[in-house]
Amino acid sequence: MKPAFSPSLMCMDLTKFREQIETLNGRADLYHVDIMDGHYVKNLTLSPFFIEQLSKVATIPIDAHLMAEKPNDFLVDACIDAGASIISIHPEVVHAELFRTIAHIKKLGCQVGIVLNPATPLAIIEPFAHLIDKLTIMTIDPGFAGQPFLTEMVEKIADAKRFRAEQGLAFTLEVDGSCNEKTFKQLAQAGNETFIVGTSGLFGLDHDLSTAWEKMEAIFRKQTEGIYL
């Protein structure tokens, strides 16, 4: 299995937007776009407009991570219209609309991701796990980059992998939060497949993004040697 990497674009240098996206197009597997509404989390970040501009130069899928209290009001459709390939939502905010939301996203031709906060139990996905394409385990509380890694989440990742195998499911496993030199090995050992890399894992490694990517890959290979065969 080949691990995948998803740069978190809230951490990129927006003054070098086209240059950095063109650099990542040939290296990354998908783009991670955080959209926060200031209510679900006390922060505001990117937007459907950002996705629209990104889609003009991106050559890989765009994953819209919706950290919003009411994503169904307009964000889901707006992100899909803007060019998102994957819509990732937090199950707590859609409640009774969850199955309708999943069906709606798929009807519009997008994949569905479910994101679990550290305090959200894995068991919440059991009724609908067969319908999703990606499961994201957050290893920090949502809302801000640069938070300390929550080691308690490593077992949650391993549990998700076991659950997937036991149920014969096919969703991919992804981690969001502090994917870097200090955590790559334990995340890989737990069974993670897609690593969302932000400032500590990618963008902060060098002022030149090509060099930063090479450093990230070298670190990852060293930390995970023998795990991905």
Contacts in CASP RR format, 6 or more apart in sequence:
PFRMAT RR
TARGET T0000
AUTHOR 0000-0000-0000
METHOD contacts of the structure
MODEL  1
MKPAFSPSLMCMDLTKFREQIETLNGRADLYHVDIMDGHYVKNLTLSPFF
IEQLSKVATIPIDAHLMAEKPNDFLVDACIDAGASIISIHPEVVHAELFR
TIAHIKKLGCQVGIVLNPATPLAIIEPFAHLIDKLTIMTIDPGFAGQPFL
TEMVEKIADAKRFRAEQGLAFTLEVDGSCNEKTFKQLAQAGNETFIVGTS
GLFGLDHDLSTAWEKMEAIFRKQTEGIYL
1 193 0 8 1.000
1 228 0 8 1.000
1 229 0 8 1.000
2 228 0 8 1.000
3 188 0 8 1.000
3 192 0 8 1.000
3 193 0 8 1.000
3 194 0 8 1.000
3 195 0 8 1.000
3 220 0 8 1.000
3 224 0 8 1.000
3 228 0 8 1.000
4 29 0 8 1.000
4 30 0 8 1.000
4 172 0 8 1.000
4 193 0 8 1.000
4 194 0 8 1.000
4 195 0 8 1.000
5 27 0 8 1.000
5 28 0 8 1.000
5 29 0 8 1.000
5 194 0 8 1.000
5 195 0 8 1.000
5 197 0 8 1.000
5 202 0 8 1.000
5 216 0 8 1.000
6 28 0 8 1.000
6 29 0 8 1.000
6 30 0 8 1.000
6 31 0 8 1.000
6 32 0 8 1.000
6 63 0 8 1.000
6 174 0 8 1.000
6 194 0 8 1.000
6 195 0 8 1.000
6 196 0 8 1.000
6 197 0 8 1.000
7 24 0 8 1.000
7 28 0 8 1.000
7 31 0 8 1.000
7 32 0 8 1.000
7 196 0 8 1.000
7 197 0 8 1.000
7 198 0 8 1.000
7 202 0 8 1.000
7 203 0 8 1.000
8 32 0 8 1.000
8 34 0 8 1.000
8 145 0 8 1.000
8 176 0 8 1.000
8 196 0 8 1.000
8 197 0 8 1.000
8 198 0 8 1.000
9 31 0 8 1.000
9 32 0 8 1.000
9 33 0 8 1.000
9 34 0 8 1.000
9 46 0 8 1.000
9 50 0 8 1.000
9 54 0 8 1.000
10 33 0 8 1.000
10 34 0 8 1.000
10 45 0 8 1.000
10 46 0 8 1.000
10 145 0 8 1.000
11 145 0 8 1.000
11 198 0 8 1.000
11 199 0 8 1.000
11 202 0 8 1.000
11 203 0 8 1.000
12 20 0 8 1.000
12 203 0 8 1.000
13 20 0 8 1.000
13 203 0 8 1.000
13 209 0 8 1.000
16 209 0 8 1.000
17 53 0 8 1.000
18 57 0 8 1.000
19 209 0 8 1.000
20 209 0 8 1.000
21 54 0 8 1.000
21 57 0 8 1.000
21 58 0 8 1.000
22 57 0 8 1.000
23 209 0 8 1.000
23 210 0 8 1.000
23 213 0 8 1.000
24 31 0 8 1.000
24 60 0 8 1.000
24 209 0 8 1.000
24 213 0 8 1.000
25 57 0 8 1.000
25 58 0 8 1.000
25 59 0 8 1.000
25 60 0 8 1.000
26 59 0 8 1.000
26 60 0 8 1.000
27 213 0 8 1.000
28 60 0 8 1.000
29 60 0 8 1.000
29 61 0 8 1.000
29 194 0 8 1.000
30 60 0 8 1.000
30 61 0 8 1.000
30 62 0 8 1.000
30 63 0 8 1.000
30 85 0 8 1.000
30 86 0 8 1.000
30 194 0 8 1.000
31 54 0 8 1.000
31 58 0 8 1.000
31 60 0 8 1.000
31 61 0 8 1.000
31 62 0 8 1.000
31 63 0 8 1.000
32 63 0 8 1.000
32 65 0 8 1.000
32 176 0 8 1.000
32 196 0 8 1.000
33 46 0 8 1.000
33 50 0 8 1.000
33 51 0 8 1.000
33 54 0 8 1.000
33 62 0 8 1.000
33 63 0 8 1.000
33 64 0 8 1.000
33 65 0 8 1.000
33 84 0 8 1.000
34 45 0 8 1.000
34 46 0 8 1.000
34 65 0 8 1.000
34 67 0 8 1.000
34 143 0 8 1.000
35 45 0 8 1.000
35 46 0 8 1.000
35 47 0 8 1.000
35 48 0 8 1.000
35 64 0 8 1.000
35 65 0 8 1.000
35 66 0 8 1.000
35 67 0 8 1.000
35 68 0 8 1.000
35 75 0 8 1.000
35 79 0 8 1.000
36 43 0 8 1.000
36 44 0 8 1.000
36 45 0 8 1.000
36 67 0 8 1.000
36 68 0 8 1.000
36 143 0 8 1.000
37 44 0 8 1.000
37 67 0 8 1.000
37 68 0 8 1.000
37 69 0 8 1.000
37 75 0 8 1.000
38 44 0 8 1.000
39 68 0 8 1.000
39 69 0 8 1.000
40 67 0 8 1.000
40 68 0 8 1.000
40 69 0 8 1.000
40 90 0 8 1.000
40 93 0 8 1.000
40 142 0 8 1.000
41 67 0 8 1.000
41 142 0 8 1.000
41 143 0 8 1.000
41 144 0 8 1.000
42 143 0 8 1.000
43 143 0 8 1.000
43 144 0 8 1.000
48 64 0 8 1.000
48 75 0 8 1.000
48 78 0 8 1.000
48 79 0 8 1.000
48 81 0 8 1.000
48 82 0 8 1.000
49 82 0 8 1.000
51 62 0 8 1.000
51 64 0 8 1.000
51 79 0 8 1.000
51 82 0 8 1.000
51 83 0 8 1.000
51 84 0 8 1.000
52 82 0 8 1.000
52 83 0 8 1.000
54 62 0 8 1.000
55 62 0 8 1.000
55 82 0 8 1.000
55 83 0 8 1.000
61 85 0 8 1.000
61 86 0 8 1.000
62 83 0 8 1.000
62 84 0 8 1.000
62 85 0 8 1.000
62 86 0 8 1.000
63 84 0 8 1.000
63 85 0 8 1.000
63 86 0 8 1.000
63 88 0 8 1.000
63 113 0 8 1.000
63 134 0 8 1.000
64 75 0 8 1.000
64 79 0 8 1.000
64 84 0 8 1.000
64 86 0 8 1.000
64 87 0 8 1.000
64 88 0 8 1.000
65 88 0 8 1.000
65 115 0 8 1.000
65 136 0 8 1.000
65 176 0 8 1.000
66 75 0 8 1.000
66 76 0 8 1.000
66 79 0 8 1.000
66 87 0 8 1.000
66 88 0 8 1.000
66 89 0 8 1.000
66 90 0 8 1.000
67 90 0 8 1.000
67 142 0 8 1.000
67 143 0 8 1.000
68 75 0 8 1.000
68 93 0 8 1.000
69 93 0 8 1.000
70 93 0 8 1.000
71 89 0 8 1.000
71 93 0 8 1.000
71 94 0 8 1.000
71 101 0 8 1.000
72 94 0 8 1.000
72 97 0 8 1.000
72 101 0 8 1.000
72 104 0 8 1.000
76 87 0 8 1.000
76 89 0 8 1.000
76 101 0 8 1.000
76 104 0 8 1.000
76 105 0 8 1.000
77 108 0 8 1.000
79 87 0 8 1.000
80 87 0 8 1.000
80 105 0 8 1.000
80 108 0 8 1.000
80 109 0 8 1.000
80 110 0 8 1.000
84 110 0 8 1.000
85 110 0 8 1.000
85 111 0 8 1.000
86 110 0 8 1.000
86 111 0 8 1.000
86 112 0 8 1.000
86 113 0 8 1.000
86 133 0 8 1.000
86 134 0 8 1.000
87 105 0 8 1.000
87 110 0 8 1.000
87 111 0 8 1.000
87 112 0 8 1.000
87 113 0 8 1.000
88 112 0 8 1.000
88 113 0 8 1.000
88 114 0 8 1.000
88 115 0 8 1.000
88 134 0 8 1.000
88 136 0 8 1.000
89 101 0 8 1.000
89 112 0 8 1.000
89 113 0 8 1.000
89 114 0 8 1.000
89 115 0 8 1.000
90 114 0 8 1.000
90 115 0 8 1.000
90 116 0 8 1.000
90 117 0 8 1.000
90 120 0 8 1.000
90 142 0 8 1.000
91 98 0 8 1.000
91 114 0 8 1.000
91 116 0 8 1.000
91 120 0 8 1.000
91 124 0 8 1.000
91 125 0 8 1.000
92 117 0 8 1.000
92 120 0 8 1.000
94 101 0 8 1.000
98 128 0 8 1.000
99 128 0 8 1.000
99 131 0 8 1.000
102 112 0 8 1.000
102 128 0 8 1.000
102 131 0 8 1.000
102 132 0 8 1.000
105 111 0 8 1.000
105 112 0 8 1.000
106 112 0 8 1.000
106 131 0 8 1.000
111 133 0 8 1.000
111 134 0 8 1.000
112 131 0 8 1.000
112 132 0 8 1.000
112 133 0 8 1.000
112 134 0 8 1.000
113 132 0 8 1.000
113 133 0 8 1.000
113 134 0 8 1.000
113 135 0 8 1.000
113 136 0 8 1.000
113 171 0 8 1.000
114 125 0 8 1.000
114 128 0 8 1.000
114 132 0 8 1.000
114 134 0 8 1.000
114 135 0 8 1.000
114 136 0 8 1.000
115 136 0 8 1.000
115 138 0 8 1.000
115 142 0 8 1.000
115 176 0 8 1.000
116 122 0 8 1.000
116 124 0 8 1.000
116 125 0 8 1.000
116 135 0 8 1.000
116 136 0 8 1.000
116 137 0 8 1.000
116 138 0 8 1.000
116 156 0 8 1.000
117 138 0 8 1.000
117 141 0 8 1.000
117 142 0 8 1.000
118 138 0 8 1.000
118 139 0 8 1.000
118 140 0 8 1.000
118 141 0 8 1.000
118 150 0 8 1.000
118 152 0 8 1.000
118 153 0 8 1.000
122 156 0 8 1.000
122 159 0 8 1.000
122 160 0 8 1.000
122 163 0 8 1.000
125 132 0 8 1.000
125 135 0 8 1.000
129 135 0 8 1.000
129 163 0 8 1.000
129 164 0 8 1.000
129 167 0 8 1.000
129 169 0 8 1.000
129 171 0 8 1.000
130 167 0 8 1.000
130 169 0 8 1.000
132 171 0 8 1.000
133 171 0 8 1.000
133 172 0 8 1.000
134 171 0 8 1.000
134 172 0 8 1.000
134 173 0 8 1.000
134 174 0 8 1.000
134 194 0 8 1.000
135 160 0 8 1.000
135 164 0 8 1.000
135 171 0 8 1.000
135 172 0 8 1.000
135 173 0 8 1.000
135 174 0 8 1.000
136 174 0 8 1.000
136 175 0 8 1.000
136 176 0 8 1.000
136 196 0 8 1.000
137 153 0 8 1.000
137 156 0 8 1.000
137 157 0 8 1.000
137 160 0 8 1.000
137 173 0 8 1.000
137 174 0 8 1.000
137 175 0 8 1.000
137 176 0 8 1.000
137 192 0 8 1.000
138 153 0 8 1.000
138 175 0 8 1.000
138 176 0 8 1.000
138 177 0 8 1.000
139 149 0 8 1.000
139 150 0 8 1.000
139 153 0 8 1.000
139 154 0 8 1.000
139 175 0 8 1.000
139 176 0 8 1.000
139 177 0 8 1.000
139 178 0 8 1.000
139 179 0 8 1.000
139 183 0 8 1.000
139 187 0 8 1.000
140 146 0 8 1.000
140 147 0 8 1.000
140 148 0 8 1.000
140 149 0 8 1.000
140 150 0 8 1.000
140 176 0 8 1.000
140 177 0 8 1.000
140 178 0 8 1.000
141 147 0 8 1.000
141 150 0 8 1.000
145 198 0 8 1.000
145 199 0 8 1.000
146 178 0 8 1.000
146 199 0 8 1.000
146 200 0 8 1.000
147 177 0 8 1.000
147 178 0 8 1.000
148 178 0 8 1.000
149 177 0 8 1.000
149 178 0 8 1.000
149 182 0 8 1.000
149 183 0 8 1.000
151 186 0 8 1.000
153 175 0 8 1.000
154 186 0 8 1.000
154 187 0 8 1.000
154 190 0 8 1.000
155 190 0 8 1.000
157 173 0 8 1.000
157 175 0 8 1.000
157 187 0 8 1.000
157 190 0 8 1.000
157 191 0 8 1.000
157 192 0 8 1.000
158 190 0 8 1.000
158 191 0 8 1.000
160 173 0 8 1.000
161 173 0 8 1.000
161 190 0 8 1.000
161 191 0 8 1.000
163 169 0 8 1.000
164 170 0 8 1.000
164 171 0 8 1.000
164 173 0 8 1.000
172 193 0 8 1.000
172 194 0 8 1.000
173 191 0 8 1.000
173 192 0 8 1.000
173 193 0 8 1.000
173 194 0 8 1.000
174 192 0 8 1.000
174 193 0 8 1.000
174 194 0 8 1.000
174 195 0 8 1.000
174 196 0 8 1.000
175 187 0 8 1.000
175 192 0 8 1.000
175 194 0 8 1.000
175 195 0 8 1.000
175 196 0 8 1.000
176 196 0 8 1.000
177 196 0 8 1.000
178 200 0 8 1.000
179 187 0 8 1.000
179 195 0 8 1.000
179 196 0 8 1.000
179 197 0 8 1.000
179 198 0 8 1.000
179 201 0 8 1.000
180 197 0 8 1.000
180 200 0 8 1.000
180 201 0 8 1.000
180 219 0 8 1.000
181 200 0 8 1.000
181 201 0 8 1.000
181 219 0 8 1.000
181 223 0 8 1.000
184 195 0 8 1.000
184 219 0 8 1.000
184 220 0 8 1.000
184 223 0 8 1.000
184 224 0 8 1.000
185 223 0 8 1.000
185 224 0 8 1.000
185 227 0 8 1.000
187 195 0 8 1.000
188 223 0 8 1.000
188 224 0 8 1.000
188 227 0 8 1.000
188 228 0 8 1.000
189 227 0 8 1.000
195 220 0 8 1.000
197 203 0 8 1.000
197 216 0 8 1.000
198 204 0 8 1.000
201 216 0 8 1.000
202 212 0 8 1.000
202 213 0 8 1.000
202 216 0 8 1.000
203 209 0 8 1.000
203 212 0 8 1.000
204 212 0 8 1.000
205 211 0 8 1.000
205 212 0 8 1.000
205 215 0 8 1.000
205 216 0 8 1.000
206 212 0 8 1.000
206 215 0 8 1.000
END
